Amino acid sequence: MSTTTRPTAFSVADLQLVQQYALCERDSWEADPTQPIWSAMRREAVEAVERDALMAGQINAAILRHASFADGLAARIAHKLADGDFGEPCMAALATEAIADSPSIARAAARDLMAVRDRDPACRDLITPFLFFKGFLSLQSYRIAHWLWLRGREHLARQIQSRTSEMFGVDIHPAARVGCGIMIDHGTGLVIGETAVVEDDVSMLHGVTLGGTGKQGGDRHPKIRRGVLLGAGAKVLGNITVGEGAKVGAGSIVLDSVEPHTTVVGVPARPVGEKLTDMPAFTMDQMLPGPDYVI
C-alpha cells in the first residue's frame, strides 16, 4: 500500500524556534511602551503553537522572529500588502521607515489592538486581531499611508490606500485623521473620507461611511468625537460633528450634528431616549431605547 506525505505549514526549525521562546524571554529590550504587549503576544503565540503545530510557520514569521512590536507590525503590514508592484521586502522597508520615524504609529497600533481585545467578545487574545482581523490590519495600513501623505509622498500613499482596499475591503483616505484606541469590527465596506476626523476610543462596525454630501469641496467630512459608537451600516454625511459619547444606530443616515451622549437612529437619524451616562464605544451596547409611544 502506498502512502502519501502530508504537507505541513511548518518545519523542524519553526518548532525549535517556538521552544526557544517558550524557555526564555529576550533580555535586550530597549525602553519601549509596547514591550509588555509584545511580550504577552509572544506568550500567546507559543501557546497557540503548542495547541496546533500547523500554526508554527505563520506564527514564527509574524511574531516570534521579531524583536519588538514595531518590527512585527511592519512585517505583518508588508506581508499583507505586498503585490507585483511592491514586493514584500520593499513594503517592509517602507513600513519600518515610517514606524522608526514616527514611533506613535506603533503606540497607536498597540492601543488599537487592546481595544479590539477588550471590546470584541469574539476576540479572546491579542494575536488573533494581529494575525487575522481586517479591521485592525487595514487601520495600521492606513497609518503608514497617512505618514506618507503628511510627507508629500501622495502617490505612494494612494498605492497603500488602493492595496488596503483591495485586500481588506476598507477604504480610508490617507489624509483623514484617525486617533488611537480604535476598534473596527469586521471592517468590510468601511469608508472614511479625506477630511474626516475620528478621535480616540471610537468603535465602528462594518459598512460605516464617513462621507461627504457631494455638494462641496474643502472640509466636507464628519468629525467623530471620543467614545462614539457607530453601528453597522451607519452613514454620517457632511461636515457635521457626532459629539463625545454618542451612539448612532445601525443603518442610520446622519445628516445633522449629534449632541454629546445622545443616541440617534433612523433615516434621517433623530435623537431617541435619554442622555447616555457611559461611553458606548467601550460598552459596545448597540441596543436602542423602545418607542416612547403606543399604537
Residue pairs with C-beta under 8 A, 6 or more apart in sequence:
8 54
8 57
9 54
9 55
9 56
9 57
9 58
10 53
10 54
10 55
10 56
10 57
10 60
11 56
11 57
14 56
14 57
14 60
15 49
15 53
15 56
17 56
17 60
17 64
17 65
18 45
18 46
18 49
18 50
18 56
18 59
18 60
18 64
21 42
21 45
21 46
21 64
22 46
22 50
25 39
25 42
26 67
28 67
29 35
29 68
32 38
32 68
32 69
32 70
33 107
33 110
34 68
34 69
34 70
34 106
34 107
34 110
35 68
35 69
37 69
37 110
37 113
37 114
37 126
38 68
38 69
38 72
40 126
41 63
41 69
41 72
41 126
41 127
41 130
42 63
42 64
44 125
44 126
44 127
45 59
45 63
45 64
45 127
46 64
48 55
48 59
48 127
49 55
49 56
49 59
58 131
59 127
59 131
61 75
61 79
62 72
62 75
62 76
62 79
62 130
62 131
63 72
63 127
63 130
66 72
66 75
69 106
69 109
69 110
70 96
70 99
70 100
70 103
70 106
71 96
72 130
73 95
73 99
73 105
73 106
73 109
73 140
74 92
74 95
74 96
74 98
74 99
75 92
75 95
76 130
76 131
76 137
76 140
77 91
77 92
77 95
77 137
77 140
77 141
77 144
78 88
78 89
78 91
78 92
78 94
78 95
79 88
80 137
80 141
80 167
80 168
81 91
81 141
81 160
81 163
81 164
81 167
82 88
82 90
82 91
83 163
85 159
86 94
86 159
86 163
94 144
94 156
95 144
98 105
98 143
98 144
98 147
98 148
99 105
99 106
101 147
102 147
105 140
105 143
105 144
105 147
107 180
108 143
108 179
108 180
109 139
109 140
109 143
111 180
111 181
112 136
112 139
112 140
112 180
112 181
112 182
112 183
113 126
113 129
113 130
113 136
114 126
114 181
115 181
115 182
115 183
115 201
115 203
116 123
116 129
116 133
116 135
116 136
116 183
117 123
117 124
117 125
117 126
117 129
118 282
119 183
119 203
119 281
119 282
119 284
120 129
120 183
120 185
120 284
121 284
123 129
123 133
129 135
129 136
129 137
130 136
133 187
134 168
134 169
134 170
134 184
134 186
134 187
134 188
135 168
135 170
135 183
135 184
135 185
135 186
135 187
135 190
136 184
137 168
138 164
138 167
138 168
138 170
138 172
138 184
138 187
138 190
139 170
139 172
139 178
139 182
139 184
141 160
141 163
141 164
141 167
141 168
142 160
142 161
142 164
142 172
142 174
142 176
142 178
143 178
144 160
145 157
145 158
145 160
145 161
145 164
145 172
145 174
146 157
146 174
146 175
146 176
146 177
146 178
148 154
148 156
148 157
148 160
148 174
149 157
149 174
149 175
154 174
157 174
158 174
160 174
161 171
161 172
161 173
161 174
164 170
164 171
164 172
165 171
168 187
168 188
169 187
169 188
169 189
169 190
170 184
170 187
170 188
170 189
170 190
170 191
171 190
171 191
171 192
172 178
172 190
172 191
172 192
173 192
173 193
173 194
173 196
175 194
175 195
176 192
176 193
176 194
176 195
176 196
176 197
176 198
176 210
176 221
177 196
177 197
177 198
178 192
178 197
178 198
179 198
179 199
179 200
179 201
179 202
179 226
180 200
181 200
181 201
181 202
182 198
182 200
182 201
182 202
182 203
182 204
183 202
183 203
183 204
183 281
184 190
184 203
184 204
184 205
185 203
185 204
185 205
185 206
186 205
186 206
186 232
187 206
188 206
188 207
189 206
189 207
189 208
190 204
190 206
190 207
190 208
190 209
191 208
191 209
191 210
191 211
192 198
192 210
192 221
193 210
193 211
193 212
193 220
193 221
194 220
194 221
195 218
195 219
195 220
195 221
195 239
196 210
196 221
196 222
196 223
196 224
197 221
197 222
197 223
197 224
198 210
198 224
199 224
199 225
199 226
199 228
199 244
200 226
201 226
201 227
201 279
201 281
201 282
202 224
202 226
202 227
202 228
202 229
202 230
202 281
203 228
203 229
203 230
203 280
203 281
203 282
203 284
204 229
204 230
204 234
205 230
205 231
205 232
205 233
205 234
205 250
206 232
206 233
207 232
207 233
207 234
208 230
208 231
208 232
208 233
208 234
208 235
208 236
209 234
209 235
209 236
209 237
210 221
210 222
210 224
210 236
211 221
211 222
211 235
211 236
211 237
212 220
212 221
212 237
212 238
213 220
213 237
213 238
219 239
220 238
220 239
221 238
221 239
222 236
222 237
222 238
222 239
222 240
222 241
222 242
222 254
223 239
223 240
223 241
223 242
224 230
224 236
224 242
225 241
225 242
225 243
225 244
225 245
225 246
225 260
226 244
226 245
226 279
226 281
227 244
227 245
227 279
227 280
227 281
227 282
228 242
228 243
228 244
228 245
228 246
228 247
228 248
228 280
228 281
229 246
229 247
229 248
229 280
229 281
229 284
229 285
229 286
230 236
230 242
230 248
231 247
231 248
231 249
231 250
231 251
231 252
231 286
232 250
232 251
233 250
233 251
234 248
234 249
234 250
234 251
234 252
234 253
234 254
235 252
235 253
235 254
236 242
236 248
236 254
237 253
237 254
237 255
238 255
240 254
240 255
240 256
240 257
240 258
241 257
241 258
242 248
242 254
242 257
242 258
243 257
243 258
243 259
243 260
243 261
243 262
244 260
244 261
245 260
245 261
245 276
245 278
245 279
245 280
245 281
246 258
246 259
246 260
246 261
246 262
246 263
246 264
246 276
246 280
247 262
247 263
247 264
247 276
247 280
247 285
247 286
248 254
248 258
248 263
248 264
248 265
248 269
249 263
249 264
249 265
249 266
249 269
249 286
249 288
250 286
251 267
252 264
252 265
252 266
252 267
252 268
252 269
253 266
253 267
253 268
253 269
254 264
254 268
254 269
255 268
255 269
256 268
256 269
258 264
258 269
258 271
259 271
261 275
261 276
261 277
262 271
262 275
262 276
263 271
263 272
263 273
263 276
263 288
263 289
264 270
264 271
264 272
265 272
265 288
266 272
272 288
272 289
272 292
273 288
273 289
274 289
